[in-house]
Amino acid sequence: MRAVILSGGYIRDYEAVKKHIKQGDLIICADSGVHHAFKMGVIPHLVVGDMDSISEEDKKKVRDSMVRQLTFPREKDFTDTELALDIALKEGVKEAVLLAGLGDRPDHSLSNVFLMVSYKKKGMTLIMAGENWEMFLVDGRRKIRGKKGHILSLIPITPKVSGIKTSGLYYPLNDDTLFMGTSRGISNVFLEDEAVVEIKEGMLLAVKWTEESE
């Protein structure tokens, strides 16, 4: 089962992210993420959080639409986004897409990025996505679909990532090692419609980006 989690960060082009909504079996909004759902004409299955960021207008829409709500106290140990992911995990979700996970709170944005690591350990694959980008983890061998000219950045998210081999990219890596804090893996380029990234040890954060929304 695949879930779509809507957080409270940025979405500038709703049409561009609707493709992710259509692929979701379970749609969960983390607090004010419900505003994004309503802007796309989507009625979520569940709204989760302390409800401190939802407008009165959206609260009324939630009630009128009879959307299920799980309300938590404002003083809690987890963000609304993490609560939403926990519920998805308990529902048996194996893959989730997080939309609007980046915003004007850098602390929340970074926390959401690192949630990909913690939920991978729990058995869930988490992908973050926006209008023209996707962000995901690589910790073995992975084929990555793209288009010629698209950008793929590979960022070490563990202190050391060794045995990195790539194919289908302009700047090849052949049994290379990257260390956390280096920018060497930024802005590689697809030479064809598929690239392969393989590593022996560690974990990479992959960011696939194109200049235009698709």
N, C-alpha and C positions, 0 to 999 in steps of 0.2 A: 504493500500500500504506500502511496506517495502523498505527502502532505505539503500544503503551501502555508507558510507562516507570514503574516503581514505585520511588520513592526511599524514604528512611528517615525522612521527617517524619511529620506527624500524619494519621491517618485515624480518626475517632471513630465513624462510622456506615458500616460496610462495605456494607450493603445499598444505601445511597444512591449509592455510587460504582461498583457492579457494572455499571451501564449503560455505562460507559466501557470496561470490560474486554470486554464482549460485542462492542464495535465494533472491537476490535483484531485485526489479522491476525498481528501479532508482539508477544509480551509479553516484555519484558526487565526484570529486577529489578537495581537497583543496590544491591549488598551487602545490607544488612538489609531492603531493600524486599521481599525474598523472604518475610519474615514476614507482610507484608500480603497477599501472594498466597495463602499457605497458609491464612490466616484466612478468606479468601473461598472456599476450596476450589479454588483455581486452581493449575494446574501450569504454570509459565512455560516459555518456550522456551529461555531463557538467563539465567544469573546472572553479573553482571560486577562486578569490584572487587577490593579487597585482602582481602576476607573478614574484616576485623577486627571487624566489628560484628554478625556473624551468631552467634546462639546455637548451642551444641552440638546442641541438639534440632533446630533448623532445618537445620544442616549434615547431620545424619543423614537428614532428610527429602529434602534435595537429592540425596544419594547414592542413597537408596532409590528415588526417583522417576526416577533416571537423567537429571536435568536437566543440560544442557550448562553447563560453567563456563569462564569466562575469568578467570584470576587474575592480578592485577597487584601489583607491590611496593607496600608502604605509603608509601614515599617516592617520590612521583610528582608530575608537574606539573599533573594534572587531577583533579577530583573523580570519584568513581564514577559520579555522574549524567551528567557530561559524557562519560565513557567509553562509557556505555550509549547516549547519543545519537549519538556518533560511529559506533558499530557499526550502529545503525539507519540512519544516513545511507548507510553503505557497502552496506547491504542494499537500497538503493533506496527507502527510506521517504520519502514526500513530506509526510506529516502525522503528528505524534506528540502524544499526550496525556501529560502528566507528572502523576502522582498522588503525593500525599504529598511534594510539593516544598517545603512550608513546615513548619518545626518550631521547636525551641527553640534552634537555632543561627542567629541572625540573619545571620551572614556567609554560611552556606550558602543560606539562604532568598533573600537578595538576589542571590547568584551565580546561582541557578536562574532568577530573574526575568530577569536580563540575558542568560541563555543564549537566551532567545527572540529577542533582537536578533541575536546572532551566527549562530544557525542559520537565521534568515530570509535573511541574506546568503549562506548556503551552499545555499539552495534548499529548506529544510525549514520548514514551518509548525509551530510549537510552541505548544500550548495548555496552560496549567496549570489544574487543576481540583480541586475539593474537593466536599464533600457538597452545598453550596448556593451554590457560586460557580464562575465560570470567568474566566480571565484570558487575554487575547490582544492582539495588536498590530493597529493600524490605521495604514496609511500611504498610503491612497488613498480610494476609495469602498467602503463596506462596509454591507451590510444585516445587521442583528443581530436575531435572533429572541429574544423574551422573552414576558412576559405583563404586562398592565396592572397597574401597581403595583410591578413589579420595579425594582430599583435598577441604574443604569448609571453608573459613574464613568469619566471620561476624564482621564488623567494624562499630561502631557507627559513623554516619555522622551528627547527631544532638546532642546537648549537653547531652541529656538523652534519652535512649531507654528502655522502661519499658514493663513488661508483655511478655517477650520473652519466647516462648515455641518451642522446637524442637523435632523432631522424626526422626529416621533413621540415627542418627549421634552418633559417639562413645562417645562424651562428651555431655550429654543432658543438656538442659536448661529448667527449669520448673518455669515459672512466674518470671524469673530473670530480673534484671535491669543492663544494661551496660551504662557506661558514656564515652563520647568522650575523647580519650586519653588513654584508657585502651587497653591492648593487650590480654585480656582474651579470646576473640572470635577468635583468630588466630589459624589456622591449626587444625580444627576439621576434622573428617574422615567419609566418607560415609560407613555405614554398609550394605547397599543394593543399589539398582539402583535408589532409589528415597528418598529424604529427604523433610521434611515439616518444614518450619519456619513460625512462627506466632508471631506478636507483636501487642500490644495494643496502644502504643504511641511512636512516634519518627520514625526514619528511619535508616535502616542499609544499608551499602555497602557490598554486597556479592561478594566474589571472589572465583570462582570455578577453581581448578588447578589440572592438572595431570602431571606426570613427563615426559610423552611422548606425541608428537603430535598425533592427531587422524585423 
